[in-house]
Amino acid sequence: MNPSKIKACLFDVFGTVVDWRTSVSRDLQEFARRKGIGGIDWLEFAVEWRKLYQPSMDEVRSGRRAFTILDVLHRESLVTLVERYRIAGLSQVDLDHMSRAWHRLDPWPDVREGLERLRRARIIAPCSNGNIALMVNMAKRAGLPWDCILGAETARAYKPMPEAYLVSCRQLGLAPAEVMMVAAHNGDLRAAKAQGLATGFVARPLEHGPGQTTDLAPDSSCVDIAAADFVELAARLG
């Protein structure tokens, strides 16, 4: 992989760019404080919400359900959890606000500087399963300097389906070999590599909390460049 040939970097977002676990739990805890809702472990709630993420997308990937944006899937999963945790008295407006916690995620400390450096020489964009409105709102709040928004909604396919990566490349007018997929998840990079993209791994060892055991190191079979953070990635790419 020749770094000089990489014209664009695409990024996984949840876990790679932003700390969803801390952000969602803090957002829900603040909402509960304002509403006077007690007795809920909101960190546990956030983790349980995330566990419903892949199964909800699998319904779309399998063809059992027409393409449905992540905002809708997140809200449906939230309703399931509200019933499971027996949280009463929530209005539709309350549920909408809680569901949009995923729009209000904070980036890891190195992200803004690293993205700004990468953007000087290359196109940068998310290639996320998040929908366009979610990605735009997150970017505006978190100061993420994307050149454009790509990913599931523009491709009408959820990662790791091949179309999620290939359509994003085509929409930039680039060959897969001219595009690097950056993620903290080896599975995402393995799928991107299979479609001909270059790959960059940045570890996020606290994505799932202090006891995390997965994705602590790059899989050498599918990773072209491994970096400690986005700033180092920018330096490695030049």
Secondary structure as UniProt FT lines:
FT   HELIX           3..5
FT   STRAND          8..11
FT   TURN            15..17
FT   HELIX           20..35
FT   HELIX           42..51
FT   HELIX           53..61
FT   TURN            62..63
FT   HELIX           70..84
FT   TURN            85..86
FT   HELIX           92..99
FT   HELIX           100..103
FT   TURN            109..110
FT   HELIX           111..119
FT   TURN            120..121
FT   STRAND          123..128
FT   HELIX           132..142
FT   STRAND          150..151
FT   HELIX           152..155
FT   TURN            159..160
FT   HELIX           162..171
FT   TURN            172..173
FT   HELIX           176..178
FT   STRAND          179..183
FT   HELIX           186..194
FT   TURN            195..196
FT   STRAND          198..202
FT   TURN            205..208
FT   TURN            210..211
FT   TURN            220..222
FT   STRAND          225..227
FT   HELIX           230..237
//
